[in-house]
């Protein structure tokens, strides 16, 4: 039997700063993916890939950007206990911030 690497939590409201969305928070540990599945429309991605910078999060963790529509998202998710920040990264030509977080579903 193959063990699933995906965990979910239903009825989660995520505050994106300018909008709140409620749905099912899905963490795919194998692919280091965290997204919010909502009833209407496509899933809202929360995590990002930094493989282009040669970075891969540790098992159980994902990366979350802290710019554009995700500015402050990590802090809001941490406040609700959904993630725990592990380290802060400065990436790219504009020296933007991203966080590696441990997912707590």
Residue frames relative to the residue before (quaternion, step in Angstrom):
aa qw qx qy qz dx dy dz
X 1.0000 0.0000 0.0000 0.0000 0.00 0.00 0.00
X 0.3318 -0.7410 0.5554 0.1797 3.57 -0.91 0.99
X 0.3434 -0.7440 0.5391 0.1946 3.56 -0.82 1.03
X 0.4523 -0.6948 0.4928 0.2643 3.57 -0.90 0.94
X 0.2585 -0.7512 0.5871 0.1552 3.54 -1.10 0.75
X 0.5943 0.5626 -0.3545 0.4524 3.57 1.29 0.23
X 0.0509 -0.7712 0.6340 0.0259 3.56 -0.98 0.92
X 0.1397 -0.7972 0.5849 0.0542 3.56 -1.12 0.67
X 0.0728 -0.7362 0.6668 0.0901 3.52 -1.35 0.39
X 0.2959 -0.7777 0.5388 0.1315 3.53 -0.70 1.18
X 0.8208 0.2915 -0.1950 0.4509 3.55 -1.26 0.44
X 0.3866 0.7180 -0.4826 0.3196 3.56 1.07 0.75
X 0.1796 -0.7531 0.6232 0.1100 3.57 -0.98 0.90
X 0.1249 -0.7869 0.6035 0.0315 3.55 -0.77 1.13
X 0.2686 -0.7559 0.5846 0.1212 3.53 -0.86 1.10
X 0.1576 -0.8108 0.5611 0.0532 3.56 -0.43 1.26
X 0.6524 -0.5115 0.3114 0.4645 3.58 1.25 0.19
X 0.8097 0.1623 -0.0753 0.5590 3.56 0.65 -1.08
X 0.7831 0.1275 -0.0680 0.6049 3.58 1.29 -0.24
X 0.2240 -0.7331 0.6233 0.1547 3.54 -1.22 0.61
X 0.0818 -0.7857 0.6128 0.0209 3.55 -0.95 0.93
X 0.1813 -0.7752 0.5982 0.0915 3.57 -1.05 0.82
X 0.2748 0.7469 -0.5690 0.2071 3.54 -0.98 0.89
X 0.6480 -0.4684 0.4112 0.4377 3.52 -1.19 -0.69
X 0.2675 -0.7542 0.5812 0.1480 3.56 -0.73 1.11
X 0.0947 -0.8117 0.5762 -0.0095 3.56 -0.67 1.17
X 0.0762 -0.7767 0.6248 0.0222 3.55 -0.88 1.05
X 0.1127 -0.7636 0.6354 0.0233 3.55 -0.64 1.20
X 0.2694 -0.8151 0.4949 0.1349 3.55 -0.09 1.32
X 0.6231 0.5616 -0.3483 0.4184 3.59 0.98 -0.78
X 0.7764 0.3152 -0.1573 0.5226 3.58 0.95 -0.89
X 0.3861 -0.7487 0.4576 0.2847 3.60 1.33 0.13
X 0.4182 0.7019 -0.4385 0.3745 3.54 0.93 1.07
X 0.0087 -0.7598 0.6501 -0.0003 3.56 -1.07 0.83
X 0.1460 0.7904 -0.5803 0.1309 3.58 -0.73 1.06
X 0.3655 -0.6986 0.5749 0.2190 3.50 -1.32 0.46
X 0.2028 -0.7686 0.5980 0.1029 3.55 -0.61 1.17
X 0.0875 -0.8013 0.5917 0.0077 3.55 -0.76 1.09
X 0.6504 -0.5529 0.3607 0.3758 3.56 -1.22 0.53
X 0.7917 0.2422 -0.1189 0.5481 3.57 0.91 -0.91
X 0.8177 0.2151 -0.1773 0.5036 3.55 -0.70 1.08
X 0.6893 -0.4779 0.3476 0.4191 3.54 -1.34 0.04
X 0.6446 -0.5009 0.4058 0.4110 3.55 -1.30 0.29
X 0.3747 -0.7078 0.5577 0.2183 3.56 -1.13 0.74
X 0.3198 -0.7611 0.5270 0.2016 3.62 -0.48 1.14
X 0.1972 -0.7626 0.6060 0.1107 3.55 -1.07 0.80
X 0.7390 0.3665 -0.2156 0.5226 3.58 0.94 -0.85
X 0.2021 -0.7458 0.6168 0.1500 3.52 -1.35 0.29
X 0.4262 -0.6588 0.5520 0.2822 3.53 -1.29 0.38
X 0.1150 -0.7762 0.6168 0.0622 3.54 -1.02 0.86
X 0.2413 0.7987 -0.5134 0.2009 3.57 1.18 0.58
X 0.5853 0.5860 -0.3623 0.4276 3.58 1.14 -0.56
X 0.6962 0.4022 -0.2456 0.5416 3.57 1.28 -0.40
X 0.5419 -0.6424 0.3830 0.3833 3.58 1.32 0.19
X 0.5635 0.6098 -0.3731 0.4140 3.60 1.21 0.45
X 0.0115 -0.7661 0.6424 -0.0168 3.54 -1.02 0.90
X 0.4168 -0.7117 0.4940 0.2752 3.61 -0.78 0.91
X 0.5953 -0.5585 0.4446 0.3688 3.55 -1.24 0.47
X 0.6475 -0.4957 0.3804 0.4363 3.62 -1.18 0.37
X 0.7772 0.2890 -0.2561 0.4968 3.55 -0.97 0.95
X 0.6998 0.4449 -0.2433 0.5031 3.57 1.33 -0.20
X 0.1085 -0.7442 0.6507 0.1046 3.54 -1.39 0.27
X 0.4191 -0.6503 0.5559 0.3040 3.54 -1.34 0.14
X 0.0772 -0.7638 0.6391 0.0474 3.56 -1.12 0.77
X 0.3731 -0.7247 0.5331 0.2267 3.58 -0.83 0.98
X 0.2298 -0.7658 0.5858 0.1325 3.54 -1.24 0.53
X 0.5797 0.5177 -0.4158 0.4724 3.55 0.80 1.06
X 0.7935 0.2845 -0.2386 0.4822 3.51 -1.35 0.28
X 0.8442 -0.1427 0.1095 0.5049 3.59 -0.95 -0.85
X 0.6886 0.4633 -0.2869 0.4783 3.63 1.21 -0.20
X 0.3239 0.7571 -0.5047 0.2592 3.60 1.24 0.27
X 0.8323 0.1503 -0.1441 0.5137 3.59 -0.66 1.12
X 0.4365 0.7295 -0.4437 0.2835 3.60 1.26 -0.11
X 0.6378 0.5342 -0.3438 0.4355 3.60 0.89 -0.85
X 0.6605 0.5066 -0.3112 0.4585 3.59 0.89 -0.90
X 0.6692 0.4906 -0.3089 0.4647 3.60 0.94 -0.82
X 0.6496 0.4986 -0.3188 0.4773 3.62 1.00 -0.75
X 0.6404 0.5204 -0.3211 0.4647 3.59 1.02 -0.79
X 0.6315 0.5512 -0.3275 0.4359 3.58 0.99 -0.82
X 0.7082 0.4267 -0.2507 0.5035 3.59 1.11 -0.67
X 0.5290 -0.6697 0.3865 0.3497 3.60 1.28 -0.02
X 0.4697 0.6922 -0.4389 0.3280 3.60 1.21 0.21
X 0.7844 0.0853 -0.0551 0.6119 3.58 1.19 -0.53
X 0.2026 -0.7297 0.6355 0.1503 3.52 -1.36 0.37
X 0.3941 -0.7220 0.5079 0.2559 3.63 -0.60 1.05
X 0.2360 -0.7794 0.5726 0.0947 3.54 -1.00 0.98
X 0.7805 -0.1537 0.1183 0.5944 3.56 0.96 -0.89
X 0.3740 -0.6972 0.5742 0.2105 3.50 -1.32 0.53
X 0.1325 -0.7899 0.5969 0.0462 3.56 -0.97 0.92
X 0.1832 -0.7260 0.6483 0.1379 3.55 -1.17 0.64
X 0.0284 0.8433 -0.5280 0.0960 3.57 -0.50 1.21
X 0.7997 0.3774 -0.2443 0.3980 3.49 -1.38 0.23
X 0.6955 -0.4983 0.3371 0.3929 3.54 -1.34 0.22
X 0.7075 0.4244 -0.2646 0.4993 3.60 1.20 -0.40
X 0.4000 -0.7555 0.4362 0.2809 3.57 1.38 0.26
X 0.1979 0.7990 -0.5309 0.2011 3.54 0.81 1.10
X 0.4621 -0.6961 0.4918 0.2449 3.54 -1.25 0.50
X 0.0150 0.7344 -0.6785 0.0054 3.49 -1.20 0.79
X 0.2642 -0.7576 0.5770 0.1526 3.54 -1.23 0.47
X 0.2734 -0.6646 0.6570 0.2281 3.48 -1.25 0.59
X 0.0305 -0.8124 0.5816 -0.0284 3.57 -0.77 1.05
X 0.3733 -0.6662 0.5911 0.2597 3.52 -1.24 0.55
X 0.3385 -0.7553 0.5314 0.1806 3.56 -0.80 1.05
X 0.1182 -0.8029 0.5840 0.0174 3.58 -0.88 1.02
X 0.1629 0.7772 -0.5895 0.1482 3.59 0.18 1.25
